[in-house]
């Protein structure tokens, strides 16, 4: 193998390890699966709890350390909505006092919206909210989202926002056989 080919191979291998090592540097983090839909990495002690949705797959990630006060504690709480009608955050992104960041999650375009909230803020958050929206799959004929994920975190402590963003950046969708994503139902994701 020539030097150029060796260098190219080394760069490719390094980029694979770098892109998959988002939370590896977090010594006390674990991987959690949200049913058969996606996974995240979060601090040790976090657990996944499914909730009852109407037309989508919903749940939350909780950790006793998160819940030190009412309703969400001084740390944070994370909820999600995965389905056809997930909140695309466009209204929140255009609200005064909110910032947006465009990123890539698991190879897909995503947006993170962050801001301070009032006591009647989005998802009942008090203090600060940050949320991420990413489209998992689109209709081949219309281009409209078939399945998308909206994941949000509430905190009273602004210093927890970077931790929530680190968690969001670890989202990885569970790969399915081609064609099965279109036929999948919400019940199949649990």
N, C-alpha and C positions, 0 to 999 in steps of 0.2 A: 504494500500500500504506500503510495507517495505521501510526501509531507503535507501537501495541500489536502488530500483526502483524510489524513490523520487529524489535521487541525479542524477540518469541517466536522468530522465525527466527534471530536472532543467538545466542540461548541454545542453540537446538538445534544449530546448527553448532559452537559452542564445545564443547558436551558431546561431540559426535562426535570432535572433534580431541583433546580431553582423554582420552577413554576409549581411544583408539588409540595414545596417546603414552607408553605405560608405559616403554619402554626407549629412547625417542628421546633422552632426556637422558643416556644412557650413550654417550659418544663412541666407544668402541671395542667396541661390541657388534654382533653380526650375527644375522640370522634363520636358523634351522636347521629343516628339515622332517624329521619322523620318518616316513619313507615317505609314505603318503597319509592318515595319521591326524590328525596335529596338527603344530604348529610351536611353537618357543620362540625367545626371544632370549637370547643368552649372550655372554660375552666373546669377543673376536676370537681366533682360533686354536682354537676349540672345533669338534669334528666329531661327527657322528652315526655310530654303529656299530650295525648290526642284530645281534641275537643270536638263537640258536635257541630258540624257545619250544615248549611242548608243546601248549597249547590257547589261547594268546594271543599277541599281538604284543609282543615284548620287545626292548629295546635299551639303549644307554647313550650318554651324551654325554661325550666325553673331550677333554682339552686338555693338552698337554705341561706347561703351567704348573701343572695340577692334580696331576700325578703326581710330586711331588718326593720322596716317601718310599714306604714299604711299609705296607699294601697300597694305601692311598688318598692318601698324601702328606699334607703339612701344610695343603694347601688343601682341595679337595673333589672328589668323584666323584658323578655322577648316573646313576641307572638308572631304567627305567620298565617297567610292565606294563599293557598296554591290551587289554581284552577283557571277556568275560562274567564271569570269576571273579577279577577284580582285587581285591587286598586292600583292604577298606574302612576299614582302620586302626582299627576299633572296639576291638580288643584293645589295641593300642598306646596309644590315647587314654585308656584306663582304667588304664594302668600308672602306678605311683608314679614321680614325678619328671618326667612328661611334661605339657606344656601343649598346649592346643588353641586354634585360632583359626578362626572361621567367616568365610568370605569368599565372593566371587563371582568365578568365572573364566569368561570368555567368555559372560557372562550366566547361568551355572549356579551352583547352590550347591556349595560346596567346603569342605573342612576341611584345615587344616594342623596336623600334630602334630610337636612338637619336644621333644627331651630328650637328656640325657647317656646314654651306653651303656657297657656293660661290653665286654671284648674279644670276647665272644660275642654282641654285640648284633644287632639286626635287620639283615638283608642283609650280615652280616659287618662292620658298621661298628664302628670303635673311636673313642671320643671323643664325638662328637655325631652325632645323626641328625635329619633333618627330612624329612617326607613329606607329600604332598598327595594327596587323593582327590577326584575329581569324576566325576559320572555324565554321560556323553555323550548317551545315549539310553535311554529306557525302553520296555518293552512297552506297547502301547496297551491291551491287555486285562487285564494283571495289575499293571502299574505297577512291576514289578521291573526292575532295570537290565539292559539288553541289552549295552551297551558302556560301560565306565568306564575311567578312567585313574588309576593309582597311580604317582606319580613320587616318587623318594626321593633324598636327597643325604646323603653321609657326609663328615665332616670331623673333623680332630683339632684344628682351630682354631675356637673358639667365635665369633670375630669374622667368620667366613665365613658364619654362619647368615643374616644379612640379605641377603647376595648370593644365596644359594640361594633365599630367599623372593622376591627380585626376579625371578629366573629363573622360578620357578613361576608368578608372577603374569602372565607374558607368554604362557602357554599359550593357543593359539588352535586350535580344531578346524577341520579342513578340511571345508568344507560339501559335501554331496553332494546329488544329485537326490532328491526325496522318494521314499521307499520303498526306495532303494538301500541305506540304512544297515542295514535289517533283513536284506537279502539278502547284504550284504558278508560275505566270509570273511576269516579272518586272513591268508591268503596274498595277498589283494587289497590289503592295507594296506602291504605291503613295497615 
